Amino acid sequence: ILAGIVVTTVPIAAGYAFGRLVLKIHPVYLLGGITGSMTSGASLSVVTKAANSSLPSLGYTGAYAFANVLLTVAGSIILYF
């Protein structure tokens, strides 16, 4: 259970820290992008409601499309090896 918690939270925290500290992305767009990379529509709903705006959707769309392509390619690569 602990490994599952670590595997889930570390990439999200690292992505948020990199986006804020290095890329200087506004938190609203960044959280939308992180939810898109997780391909989680439910998370987008929570972030949109918390931001009281639809701006997180702008970060969500590109990350969601990229994540879906990456998941498909990664699945094929894993099956190959």
N, C-alpha and C positions, 0 to 999 in steps of 0.2 A: 504494500500500500504506500509506503514511504517513497519507493522508487517512482511510482505513478505520480505522486504529488510533485516530486522534483522534476520529472520529465515534462510535466504540464506547466509548472510555474516558471522554471528557469528561462526557457526561450521567450516567454511573454515579458518577463522582467528585463531580460537582456535587450530585447527589441525596443522596449519602452525607453530604457536608459540610453541606448544608442541613438534613438530618434530624437530624444530631448537634448542630450548633452552634445552629441557630435553634429547631427543634422539640423538641430534647432527647429524641429517641426512643432507646430502648435498642438497642444494635447488633444483637442477635439478631433483634428484630422488624424493624429497618430493613433488614438484609440479606435477610430473607425478603421484604419488600416490594419491594426492588430486583429480586430474582430474579423476582417476580411481574410487575413492570412490563416485564421483558424476555421474559416468557412462556416461561421456561426451566425446565422440570422437572428437567433435569440439574443446573443450578446449585442448585436447592433441595435436591437430594440431597447435594451437596457441603457446603452450608451447614449442613444438618441433621446431617450426620456430624461436621463440625468443632465444632458447638455441643454435640454429644452430647445432643441434646434435640430434641423435635418442635416446640418453640416457634416456629421460623422459619415454620412452616406457617401460623400465625395472621396474619402479615404478608403472606404470599404470596397467600392466597385473594382478598382484596378487590382487591389490585393486579392480580392476574391477570384477574379479571372485568372490571375497568375498562379494562385494556389491550386486551382482546379487543374490547370495544365500540368503543373509540377507533380501533383498527386498521381495523375494518369501516367506520366513518364516514369516516375519513381516506382510505381507498381509494376510496370513492365520490366524495368531494370532489375528489381528484386526477384521477379519470377525467372528472369534469364539466368541469374547466378544461383 
